[in-house]
Amino acid sequence: MIRRRFSNRFRTQWIKIKFYTEKPDLNDTKRVENVRFCEATKQALLHPMILDRESINCPGARYAFGWQSQKEMLAHCQEKTKLPEERLISMVSQLPRFKKPFEYIGINMKGEPDLILSSIMPKDAMNLINLYHLKTGEKLDVSLCSMMSICGGIAVKTFLENRITFSFGCMDSRTYAHIGKERLVVGVPRDQFDLCR
């Protein structure tokens, strides 16, 4: 129902994300291996998925979900970005991260999710923000980063801060999740599901 309401309102597909401390019922769910979180969100449009520590091959996502140390992740990022170490450490220390990791991440599984996410057109992002303004009377602050943008910047941040988040993606997520050049990604927490009633 939640996905359908948001899909009807914003003319795009929404993906349910649920974090689990214990192994959930896996009926009709595919456990995948060697996948990026952003890539899994795209694949989950075809069938529900469950991810765990061994499933994800992206050091950034493993770090964001609390499954890898900062030291291991920094080595990977430094090689990839060529940023000076002190700048990279400064950026990474500001990124959302689970300090206490969950055991599993369910994508499009049955039941109410912790958050939903989608890639949307800027006009639809504006409409979502307008709905938020009408409901809360507050402005929506946005903090953006070009690293770990779907795993950390949307999934983890939306959950931890319990607020709508936006991201333009990172180079990997735009490629692996097939995010169109005219779209950005948004995360909506459970407390805001009633925006589309």
Buried (B, 14 or more C-beta within 10 A) or exposed (E): EBBEBBBEBBEBBBBBBBBBEEEBEEEEBBEBEEBBBBBBBBBBEEEBBBBBBEBBEBBBBBBBBBBBEBEEBBEBBBEBBEBEEEEBBEBBEEBBBBEEBBEBBBBBBBEEBBBBBBBBBEEBBEBBBEBBEEEEEEEEEEEEBBBBBBBBBBBBBBBBBEBBBBBBBBEBBBEBBEBEEEBBBBBBBBEBBEBBE
